[in-house]
Amino acid sequence: MVTTLGQPTTSNPGSQFSNFVSFRPRFSPMSRPNFTVVTEFTFEGFSIFGWHHRLIFFVVFLVLYLLTLASNAVILTVIYISHQLHTPMYFFLGVLSISETCYTVAIIPRMLSSLLMPQQTISVPGCATQLFFYLTFGVNNCFLLAAMGYDRYVAICSPLRYSVIMGKRACTHLASGSWTIGLSTAVIQVSSVFSLPFCDANIISHFFCDIRPLMKLACADTTIKEFITLLISLCVLVLPMVLIFISYVLIVTTILKMASAEGRKKAFATCASHLTVVIVHYGCTSFIYLKPKSQNSLQDRLISVTYTVITPLLNPVVYSLRNKEVKDALLRALGRKPLS
């Protein structure tokens, strides 16, 4: 929905002022006597697909969403009731499960409804709210994965000092630091994007409110805003990736020095789940936010499905299927004998 502001120009073929206004560039809505202010946005979503395909997407995404909610709930319950899992590694996994659940709740329900109603609208404040929660939990996940990488580094490289270094206070500070960075980033980015004027165009080429699709709709120069977004993306994505990379270089170096083949195998096994999630999570988000401008909005949407639908499900599945301690705790919770 758009609201027309300003006085309509009189149709006077001889008026040089009218001709001048008609052909001046649209860098600011205030530079034109006739302009429209956007009061709500419309998601383009997957409207380019036929009804049959959208229905298939709806069923698949709904099943994945329900599995994500259920599996994260199971992980949290098992960690809470099993005293064997009251360790820093599973503390971070529990916090990550909470963050991933909130992340999906902010995005997927509206995406599912857009598959059934292709022309779904959202108010400007509602769009800003969705972007805020999306960025808060998304950035938080990035730094939580970095904290989990540091936890694995301490566990393997300094096992005798692990309980001292990764005490409750250190874990709390790392987790709260991740949340603080997420909130701060969201406030900066949402303020930056929604300080732009939006007029005339109001169709978002996406299935949720994201930074780049919104900036494309702004009727002002977005060069500075895009530069700010790139800098923040570099800090949010590259910095944790560098920290994780350094952690794993030191981890691999330590593992290769182990004399026991069984010890090396066990050490690699404790890192495999985390490394799998890191590769998928950072791979998809880096492709979207660190690449140059893309005109292929459909490709961006399909890639966005990976880190908004599949990655949140991947975390609990990978950690539960590849982790013997979690499987044993789950079996004990079900009253069954743990694995030998």
C-alpha positions as CSV (number, residue, x, y, z in Angstrom):
1,M,0.0,0.0,0.0
2,V,1.3,3.5,-0.8
3,T,0.1,6.9,0.2
4,T,0.3,9.8,-2.3
5,L,1.9,13.0,-0.9
6,G,2.2,16.4,-2.5
7,Q,0.0,18.3,-4.9
8,P,-0.7,16.9,-8.3
9,T,1.0,18.7,-11.2
10,T,-1.3,20.5,-13.6
11,S,-1.3,19.2,-17.1
12,N,0.1,22.2,-18.9
13,P,2.0,21.3,-22.0
14,G,3.6,24.7,-22.1
15,S,4.8,24.6,-18.6
16,Q,8.6,24.3,-18.5
17,F,8.5,23.6,-14.8
18,S,6.2,20.5,-15.3
19,N,8.5,19.2,-18.0
20,F,11.5,19.7,-15.7
21,V,9.8,17.8,-12.8
22,S,8.8,14.9,-15.1
23,F,12.4,14.2,-16.2
24,R,14.5,15.0,-13.0
25,P,16.1,11.9,-11.4
26,R,14.4,10.3,-8.4
27,F,17.1,10.5,-5.7
28,S,14.8,11.7,-2.9
29,P,11.1,11.8,-2.6
30,M,11.3,15.3,-1.2
31,S,12.7,16.4,-4.6
32,R,9.5,15.7,-6.3
33,P,6.1,17.4,-5.9
34,N,4.3,14.1,-6.5
35,F,5.5,11.0,-4.8
36,T,4.1,8.0,-2.8
37,V,5.2,6.8,0.6
38,V,5.1,3.1,1.2
39,T,3.1,2.0,4.2
40,E,3.3,-1.7,3.6
41,F,5.4,-4.2,1.5
42,T,4.3,-7.2,-0.6
43,F,6.4,-10.3,-0.7
44,E,7.0,-11.7,-4.1
45,G,8.0,-15.0,-2.4
46,F,7.7,-18.0,-4.7
47,S,4.8,-16.5,-6.8
48,I,6.7,-17.3,-10.0
49,F,6.0,-20.9,-9.4
50,G,2.6,-22.5,-10.2
51,W,0.1,-23.5,-7.5
52,H,1.1,-27.2,-7.7
53,H,4.8,-26.5,-7.1
54,R,4.0,-24.0,-4.2
55,L,1.8,-26.6,-2.6
56,I,4.7,-29.2,-2.7
57,F,7.1,-26.5,-1.3
58,F,4.5,-25.8,1.5
59,V,4.3,-29.5,2.5
60,V,8.1,-30.0,2.4
61,F,8.9,-26.8,4.3
62,L,6.1,-27.4,6.9
63,V,7.5,-30.9,7.6
64,L,11.0,-29.6,7.9
65,Y,9.8,-26.8,10.2
66,L,8.0,-29.1,12.5
67,L,11.0,-31.5,12.6
68,T,13.2,-28.5,13.5
69,L,10.9,-27.5,16.4
70,A,10.6,-31.1,17.7
71,S,14.3,-32.0,17.4
72,N,15.4,-28.7,19.1
73,A,12.9,-29.4,21.9
74,V,14.2,-32.9,22.3
75,I,17.8,-31.7,22.4
76,L,17.0,-29.1,25.1
77,T,15.0,-31.6,27.2
78,V,17.8,-34.2,27.0
79,I,20.4,-31.7,28.0
80,Y,18.3,-30.4,30.9
81,I,17.4,-33.8,32.4
82,S,20.8,-35.5,31.8
83,H,23.5,-34.5,34.3
84,Q,26.1,-36.1,32.1
85,L,25.4,-33.4,29.5
86,H,25.9,-30.5,31.9
87,T,29.1,-29.5,30.3
88,P,30.2,-26.4,28.4
89,M,29.9,-28.1,25.0
90,Y,26.2,-29.0,25.6
91,F,25.5,-25.7,27.3
92,F,26.4,-23.9,24.0
93,L,24.4,-26.5,22.1
94,G,21.4,-25.8,24.2
95,V,21.8,-22.0,23.7
96,L,22.2,-22.6,20.0
97,S,19.0,-24.7,19.9
98,I,17.0,-21.9,21.6
99,S,18.5,-19.3,19.2
100,E,17.8,-21.5,16.1
101,T,14.2,-22.1,17.2
102,C,13.6,-18.3,17.6
103,Y,15.3,-17.8,14.3
104,T,12.9,-20.1,12.4
105,V,9.9,-18.7,14.2
106,A,10.7,-15.3,12.9
107,I,11.0,-16.4,9.3
108,I,9.3,-19.7,8.4
109,P,5.6,-19.2,9.5
110,R,5.2,-16.2,7.3
111,M,7.1,-17.9,4.5
112,L,4.7,-20.8,4.7
113,S,1.7,-18.5,4.5
114,S,3.2,-16.8,1.5
115,L,3.3,-20.1,-0.3
116,L,-0.5,-20.4,0.0
117,M,-1.1,-16.6,-0.5
118,P,1.5,-15.4,-3.0
119,Q,0.5,-11.7,-2.6
120,Q,1.1,-11.5,1.2
121,T,1.7,-8.0,2.6
122,I,3.5,-6.8,5.7
123,S,3.5,-3.4,7.3
124,V,6.7,-1.3,7.4
125,P,6.9,-1.7,11.3
126,G,6.2,-5.4,10.9
127,C,9.0,-5.7,8.3
128,A,11.4,-3.8,10.6
129,T,10.5,-6.2,13.4
130,Q,11.1,-9.3,11.4
131,L,14.4,-8.0,10.1
132,F,15.4,-7.2,13.7
133,F,14.8,-10.7,15.0
134,Y,16.2,-12.3,11.9
135,L,19.5,-10.4,12.3
136,T,19.6,-10.8,16.1
137,F,19.4,-14.6,16.1
138,G,21.3,-15.0,12.9
139,V,24.4,-13.0,14.1
140,N,24.0,-14.7,17.5
141,N,24.3,-18.1,15.8
142,C,27.5,-17.1,14.1
143,F,29.3,-16.1,17.3
144,L,27.9,-19.1,19.2
145,L,29.5,-21.4,16.6
146,A,32.7,-19.5,17.2
147,A,32.4,-20.0,21.0
148,M,31.8,-23.7,20.4
149,G,34.9,-23.9,18.3
150,Y,36.9,-22.3,21.1
151,D,35.4,-24.8,23.5
152,R,36.6,-27.7,21.3
153,Y,40.0,-26.1,21.1
154,V,40.4,-25.9,24.9
155,A,39.0,-29.4,25.4
156,I,41.6,-31.0,23.0
157,C,44.6,-28.7,23.3
158,S,44.4,-28.0,27.1
159,P,42.4,-30.9,28.5
160,L,43.9,-30.7,32.0
161,R,42.8,-27.0,32.3
162,Y,39.5,-27.4,30.5
163,S,37.3,-27.3,33.6
164,V,39.1,-24.2,34.9
165,I,39.1,-22.2,31.6
166,M,35.6,-23.2,30.5
167,G,33.9,-22.6,33.8
168,K,30.3,-21.4,34.2
169,R,31.4,-17.8,34.3
170,A,33.3,-18.1,31.0
171,C,30.5,-19.9,29.3
172,T,28.0,-17.3,30.5
173,H,30.2,-14.5,29.2
174,L,30.7,-16.1,25.8
175,A,27.0,-16.8,25.4
176,S,25.9,-13.3,26.6
177,G,28.5,-11.7,24.4
178,S,27.1,-13.5,21.4
179,W,23.6,-12.2,22.2
180,T,24.9,-8.7,22.7
181,I,26.7,-8.6,19.4
182,G,23.5,-10.0,17.7
183,L,21.3,-7.3,19.3
184,S,23.8,-4.5,18.5
185,T,24.1,-5.6,14.9
186,A,20.4,-5.8,14.5
187,V,19.8,-2.3,15.9
188,I,22.5,-0.8,13.6
189,Q,21.3,-2.5,10.5
190,V,17.6,-2.0,11.0
191,S,18.2,1.7,11.8
192,S,20.3,2.0,8.7
193,V,17.9,0.4,6.3
194,F,14.7,2.0,7.6
195,S,16.2,5.5,7.7
196,L,16.0,5.2,3.9
197,P,12.9,6.6,2.1
198,F,10.6,4.0,0.4
199,C,8.3,5.3,-2.3
200,D,6.5,3.9,-5.3
201,A,8.0,0.4,-5.4
202,N,6.9,-1.9,-2.5
203,I,7.3,-5.5,-3.8
204,I,10.1,-7.3,-2.0
205,S,11.8,-9.9,-4.2
206,H,12.1,-12.3,-1.3
207,F,10.0,-14.4,1.1
208,F,11.0,-12.3,4.1
209,C,12.4,-8.9,5.0
210,D,16.1,-9.0,4.2
211,I,18.6,-6.1,3.8
212,R,19.5,-6.2,0.2
213,P,15.9,-6.7,-1.2
214,L,14.8,-3.8,0.9
215,M,17.6,-1.5,-0.2
216,K,16.6,-2.2,-3.8
217,L,13.2,-0.6,-3.1
218,A,14.6,2.6,-1.6
219,C,14.2,5.8,-3.6
220,A,17.5,7.3,-2.5
221,D,21.2,6.6,-3.0
222,T,22.1,3.5,-1.0
223,T,25.9,3.5,-1.6
224,I,26.8,4.4,1.9
225,K,24.3,2.0,3.4
226,E,25.5,-0.8,1.3
227,F,29.1,-0.1,2.3
228,I,28.0,-0.2,6.0
229,T,26.2,-3.5,5.4
230,L,29.3,-4.9,3.7
231,L,31.5,-3.9,6.6
232,I,29.1,-5.4,9.2
233,S,28.8,-8.6,7.1
234,L,32.6,-8.9,7.0
235,C,32.8,-8.5,10.8
236,V,29.9,-10.9,11.5
237,L,30.9,-13.6,9.1
238,V,34.7,-13.4,8.5
239,L,35.8,-12.7,12.1
240,P,34.1,-15.9,13.5
241,M,35.3,-17.9,10.6
242,V,38.8,-16.8,11.1
243,L,38.6,-17.7,14.8
244,I,37.1,-21.1,14.0
245,F,39.8,-21.7,11.4
246,I,42.6,-20.8,13.8
247,S,41.0,-23.1,16.5
248,Y,40.9,-26.0,14.1
249,V,44.4,-25.5,12.9
250,L,45.6,-25.8,16.5
251,I,43.2,-28.7,17.1
252,V,44.4,-30.7,14.1
253,T,48.1,-30.0,15.0
254,T,47.4,-31.3,18.5
255,I,45.5,-34.4,17.3
256,L,48.3,-35.4,14.9
257,K,50.8,-35.4,17.7
258,M,48.7,-38.0,19.6
259,A,50.4,-41.3,19.8
260,S,47.2,-43.4,20.1
261,A,45.2,-44.0,17.0
262,E,42.1,-44.4,19.1
263,G,42.7,-41.1,20.8
264,R,43.0,-39.3,17.4
265,K,39.8,-40.9,16.2
266,K,37.9,-39.9,19.3
267,A,39.2,-36.3,19.1
268,F,38.2,-36.0,15.5
269,A,34.8,-37.4,16.3
270,T,34.1,-34.7,18.9
271,C,34.8,-32.0,16.3
272,A,33.1,-33.5,13.3
273,S,29.5,-32.4,14.2
274,H,30.5,-28.9,14.9
275,L,32.6,-28.6,11.8
276,T,29.8,-30.0,9.6
277,V,27.3,-27.3,10.9
278,V,30.0,-24.6,10.5
279,I,30.6,-25.4,6.9
280,V,27.0,-25.4,5.9
281,H,26.0,-22.3,7.9
282,Y,28.9,-20.1,6.9
283,G,29.0,-21.4,3.3
284,C,25.4,-20.3,2.6
285,T,25.4,-17.0,4.5
286,S,28.7,-16.0,3.0
287,F,27.5,-16.6,-0.5
288,I,24.5,-14.3,0.0
289,Y,26.1,-11.4,2.0
290,L,29.7,-11.3,0.8
291,K,29.1,-11.7,-2.9
292,P,28.7,-8.7,-5.3
293,K,25.2,-7.5,-6.2
294,S,23.1,-10.2,-7.9
295,Q,20.3,-9.7,-10.4
296,N,19.1,-13.3,-9.9
297,S,16.8,-12.9,-7.0
298,L,15.3,-16.4,-7.4
299,Q,18.8,-17.9,-6.9
300,D,19.2,-15.9,-3.7
301,R,15.8,-17.0,-2.5
302,L,16.6,-20.7,-3.1
303,I,19.9,-20.3,-1.3
304,S,18.2,-18.5,1.6
305,V,16.0,-21.5,2.0
306,T,19.1,-23.5,3.0
307,Y,20.1,-21.4,6.0
308,T,16.6,-20.5,7.1
309,V,15.0,-24.0,6.8
310,I,17.6,-26.7,6.4
311,T,20.5,-25.4,8.6
312,P,18.3,-25.0,11.8
313,L,17.3,-28.7,11.4
314,L,20.8,-29.8,10.6
315,N,22.2,-28.6,14.0
316,P,20.1,-30.9,16.3
317,V,20.1,-33.8,13.8
318,V,23.9,-33.8,13.3
319,Y,24.6,-33.4,17.0
320,S,22.2,-36.1,18.0
321,L,23.1,-38.7,15.3
322,R,26.9,-38.2,15.4
323,N,27.2,-37.8,19.2
324,K,27.2,-41.0,21.4
325,E,26.7,-39.0,24.6
326,V,23.5,-37.4,23.3
327,K,22.2,-40.7,22.0
328,D,22.9,-42.5,25.3
329,A,21.2,-39.7,27.3
330,L,18.2,-39.9,25.0
331,L,18.0,-43.7,25.4
332,R,18.2,-43.3,29.2
333,A,15.4,-40.7,29.1
334,L,13.3,-43.2,27.2
335,G,14.1,-45.9,29.8
336,R,16.2,-48.0,27.5
337,K,19.8,-49.3,27.8
338,P,22.5,-47.0,26.5
339,L,24.7,-48.0,23.6
340,S,27.7,-50.1,24.4
